[in-house]
Amino acid sequence: MKLSLRKTLMCAATAAMAFAAFSSVSATAADKIRVGTIRLISHSASYVAFERGYFAEQGLDVEYKFFQAAQPMAVAIASGDVDFGLTAISGGLLGLADKGAVKVIGGALHEEPGIDGQIIIASNKAYEEGVTEPSKLKGRTFGITQAGSSFHYMASRIAAKEGFTLNELKVKPLQKVGAIIGALTSGQIDAWSIQPHIAKALVEAGSAKKIGMVSDYIPDYQVTTIFTSTDIAENKPDLVKRFLAAYSKGAAAFNAALVDKTEGEEGQIAMAKLIHKYVYVDRPFEKASKSIISGAMRLNQNAKLDLSSVENQLDWFKAEGLSPEGLTIDDLVNKSFVEIY
């Protein structure tokens, strides 16, 4: 039997009301979170998750806060100005972990054999003076953002393997990546190590010379991690899981397009255009795309964390007096959210 017009209209009205109610709940149910990031390609999983709706699928409304270095981001996490951060382990982060303020909850960027990773570069001036390989860095200046930064860690490991002390490799804190680039290209510092999308661009422009690879000095290096406040990790575990699920989906899409290259040239271009909204924003896409595509490093699948690498970093920070001596790996890392290996 056919429904009467009245019943049909009533059903339609009921369905419309239900849809409106659902839409209203959906619109108000999203949890607003602030994500700390640096305008580097290694932070792209978050950008992909945002642009492709993966955060929205997890009921997350993301607002970004951009930083110039790792340590200020750690402070922002501890103070509650930022909810999740993506960056390298630093002395500042370790100090805050010792106070019970922050926790590492996953891995982000990782050195991997066969994939171009972070590159050691020299200024043209230093290269002309004989700094043609890392063994020639003794007595030279090496750019870092701050004492206790990942750049500081890399410089120390390079020096140690080449048989000289960190005091004999003069680290120069310059606070920001942009300031390091300026100092290197003008010959005010002799060397630096940085992710390939920046290093390759400087080398190809004739502004610096490649002299080595970080992976030769720190194999299996967990370059960056994902972290949050201890309060969120302990009291809002569902929020953490949803964030990591969306982030991991973004990382998988990034790796497929730019690292494994399973989506062809079209997929590479589409991913590069997405990333260009956040990285190299002051350059036209035609100039930025090559650096974005050629500078991609592997992002950890499912945000898994290389705990051995993190432990090695913690040991170094302690040895250098850049971390509280009593800090343990369990104080630093919450192991309940992702695979640990």
Secondary structure, DSSP 4 states (H G I P E B T S, - for coil): -PPPHHHHHHHHHHHHHHHHHHHHHHHHHPEEEEEEE-SSGGGHHHHHHHHTTHHHHTTEEEEEEE-SSHHHHHHHHHHTS-SEEEE---HHHHHHHHTT-EEEEEE-BB--TTS---EEEEEHHHHHTT--SGGGGTT-EEEESSTTSHHHHHHHHHHHHHT--GGGSEEEE-SSHHHHHHHHHTTSSSEEEE-HHHHHHHHHTTSEEEEEEGGGTSTT-B--EEEEEHHHHHH-HHHHHHHHHHHHHHHHHHIIIIIS-TTHHHHHHHHHHHHTTTSSTTS-HHHHHHHHHHT--PBPGGG-B-HHHHHHHHHHHHHTT-S-TT--HHHHB-TTSS-B-
